[in-house]
Amino acid sequence: MWYKQSFFENSVRVPFIVCYPEGYEAARIKENVSLVDLLPTLVDIATDGDMPEFASPMDGNSLTGLLTGDRSGWSDVVISEYTGEGVVEPCRMVKKGSLKFMYTHNYPDQLFDLESDPLELNNLADTPDYAAIQAELKAICLDGWDPEDIKRRAIATQKERWLIKNTTNEQDDSWAYEVKHSKDARYVRHIGAVQTKAKARYPYVEPTPFKPE
């Protein structure tokens, strides 16, 4: 776990607030929803329910049913993934109901029941009572998502960007030139927040192997 680069609730869960007094009564919805549901929801509202055929498949679904209290047909499944700073392998999370499955490639699985374990302290992965749901959520997690291919492409693009950086003798991680004023009053100076966090990470993790020394 490194700053917000994790799938624990305090990191991955964000408020999804809808304010439309003319259309919906005040309510709190417990079902799992995702930001990918935002586009189809807005299109559904804008077209009064007569949604056009999209040019390509939508990952999300309209929330208008949930907003009116109709929970029928809602899968209650959301997916989140991360392959950026602070991790050394592709990561993905699947949440269905109160059960959350976290997958980090080449690392042990994690499974938590947020209803009985809201702080996510008891890993239920590989326990007999949860074997079936673990297999179900892992299948959803890996469906159409190849962590080996993602890792290969991530390393390839990082090598390309390091080549450009070293060839152009770029000293700053920013691709745009920016004059930073009042550096004496800045907590982070001369380097970005990512590098500062890396130095403060505990326990310390060695740089990824593809980074040139």
C-alpha positions in Angstrom: 0.0 0.0 0.0 1.5 3.3 -1.1 -0.4 6.6 -0.6 -3.7 6.4 -2.6 -2.3 3.8 -5.0 -4.5 0.9 -3.6 -8.0 -0.5 -3.8 -8.9 -0.1 -0.2 -12.1 1.7 0.5 -10.6 5.0 1.7 -8.8 5.3 -1.6 -11.0 3.8 -4.3 -14.4 4.8 -3.0 -15.5 8.3 -4.0 -18.9 10.1 -3.6 -21.2 9.9 -6.6 -23.7 12.7 -6.1 -26.6 13.5 -8.4 -28.6 16.7 -7.9 -31.7 16.8 -10.2 -34.7 17.9 -8.0 -37.0 18.0 -11.0 -36.4 14.3 -11.7 -35.4 12.4 -8.6 -36.3 12.4 -4.9 -33.5 12.5 -2.3 -32.2 9.1 -1.6 -29.1 7.1 -0.7 -28.2 4.2 -2.9 -26.1 1.3 -1.6 -25.5 -0.4 -5.0 -22.1 -0.3 -6.5 -21.8 2.2 -9.3 -18.8 3.5 -11.4 -17.7 6.6 -13.2 -18.1 4.7 -16.5 -21.9 4.8 -15.7 -21.8 8.6 -16.0 -21.9 8.9 -19.8 -24.8 6.6 -20.4 -26.7 8.2 -17.5 -26.4 11.7 -18.9 -27.3 10.5 -22.4 -30.3 8.7 -21.0 -31.5 11.8 -19.1 -30.8 14.1 -22.1 -32.8 12.0 -24.5 -35.7 11.3 -22.1 -35.0 7.6 -22.1 -34.8 7.3 -25.9 -31.1 6.5 -26.0 -29.4 6.4 -29.4 -27.3 3.5 -30.6 -23.7 4.2 -29.6 -20.9 3.9 -32.2 -19.1 1.5 -29.9 -20.1 -0.6 -26.9 -20.4 1.3 -23.6 -18.6 -0.1 -20.5 -21.1 1.5 -18.2 -24.9 1.5 -17.7 -27.5 4.2 -17.1 -28.2 4.9 -13.5 -31.7 6.3 -14.1 -33.3 3.1 -12.9 -31.4 3.2 -9.6 -32.2 6.9 -9.2 -35.9 6.1 -9.4 -35.7 3.1 -7.0 -35.7 0.4 -9.6 -32.9 -2.0 -8.8 -34.0 -4.8 -11.0 -31.4 -6.0 -13.5 -28.5 -4.1 -11.9 -25.4 -6.3 -11.8 -24.0 -4.5 -8.7 -20.5 -5.2 -10.2 -17.8 -2.5 -10.6 -14.2 -2.8 -11.9 -11.2 -0.6 -11.2 -7.7 -1.0 -12.4 -4.4 0.7 -11.9 -0.9 0.4 -13.5 0.9 3.5 -12.4 3.2 5.0 -9.8 3.7 2.9 -6.7 3.0 -0.5 -8.1 5.3 -3.0 -9.9 2.6 -5.2 -11.5 -0.8 -4.5 -13.2 -3.6 -4.4 -10.6 -7.3 -4.8 -10.8 -10.3 -4.8 -8.4 -13.8 -6.3 -8.8 -16.5 -5.5 -6.3 -19.8 -7.3 -6.2 -22.2 -6.4 -3.5 -20.1 -6.2 -0.3 -17.4 -8.5 -1.6 -14.3 -7.0 -3.0 -11.6 -9.0 -4.9 -8.2 -7.5 -5.5 -5.8 -8.9 -8.0 -2.1 -7.9 -8.3 -0.3 -9.9 -11.0 2.2 -12.4 -9.5 1.0 -11.6 -6.0 -1.5 -13.4 -3.7 -5.2 -12.6 -4.2 -7.1 -10.6 -1.7 -10.8 -10.9 -0.9 -12.7 -8.9 1.7 -16.3 -8.8 2.8 -17.0 -5.1 3.6 -20.2 -5.9 5.4 -18.5 -7.9 8.2 -15.0 -6.4 7.7 -15.3 -2.7 6.8 -11.7 -2.0 7.6 -10.5 -4.8 5.2 -8.3 -6.6 7.7 -9.4 -10.2 7.2 -8.3 -11.6 3.8 -10.8 -14.3 2.8 -8.9 -15.4 -0.3 -8.1 -19.1 -0.6 -10.5 -20.0 2.3 -12.9 -22.9 1.6 -16.1 -21.0 2.4 -15.3 -18.3 -0.1 -13.7 -20.4 -2.9 -16.7 -20.1 -5.2 -17.1 -16.4 -5.0 -13.3 -15.9 -5.3 -13.3 -17.9 -8.5 -16.3 -16.0 -9.9 -14.8 -12.6 -9.2 -11.4 -13.6 -10.5 -13.0 -14.8 -13.7 -14.7 -11.4 -14.1 -11.4 -9.6 -13.3 -9.4 -11.5 -15.9 -12.1 -11.5 -18.6 -10.7 -9.5 -21.5 -7.8 -8.2 -19.4 -4.4 -9.8 -19.9 -1.9 -8.6 -17.1 1.1 -10.1 -18.9 0.3 -8.1 -22.1 -0.4 -4.9 -20.1 2.9 -5.3 -18.3 4.8 -5.9 -21.5 3.2 -2.8 -23.1 3.8 -0.7 -20.0 7.5 -1.6 -19.9 7.8 -0.9 -23.7 6.4 2.6 -23.4 8.5 3.4 -20.4 11.6 2.4 -22.3 10.6 4.6 -25.2 10.0 7.6 -22.9 13.3 7.0 -21.1 15.0 7.0 -24.5 13.4 10.4 -25.4 14.3 11.8 -21.9 18.0 10.7 -22.1 18.3 11.7 -25.8 17.0 15.2 -25.2 18.9 15.6 -21.9 15.6 16.4 -20.2 16.2 17.1 -16.5 12.6 17.5 -15.4 9.8 15.0 -15.6 7.4 17.6 -17.0 7.1 17.7 -20.8 6.2 21.4 -20.6 8.5 24.1 -19.4 7.2 25.9 -16.3 8.8 28.6 -14.2 8.2 27.7 -10.6 8.0 30.8 -8.4 8.7 31.0 -4.6 10.5 27.7 -4.4 11.7 28.6 -0.9 8.1 28.3 0.2 7.4 25.0 -1.5 7.4 21.7 0.3 8.3 19.8 -2.8 11.2 21.5 -4.7 12.9 20.7 -7.9 11.3 17.2 -8.2 7.7 16.1 -8.6 5.3 14.7 -6.0 5.9 11.2 -7.4 9.6 11.3 -6.6 9.0 12.8 -3.2 6.5 10.0 -2.3 8.9 7.4 -3.6 11.6 8.5 -1.1 9.1 8.4 1.7 7.6 5.1 0.9 7.8 2.6 3.8 8.9 -0.1 3.4 11.3 1.1 0.7 10.8 -0.6 -2.6 13.7 -0.7 -5.1 13.2 0.9 -8.5 11.5 -1.3 -11.1 14.1 -3.3 -13.1 13.5 -1.7 -16.5 14.5 1.8 -15.2 18.0 2.5 -16.3 20.5 3.1 -13.5 
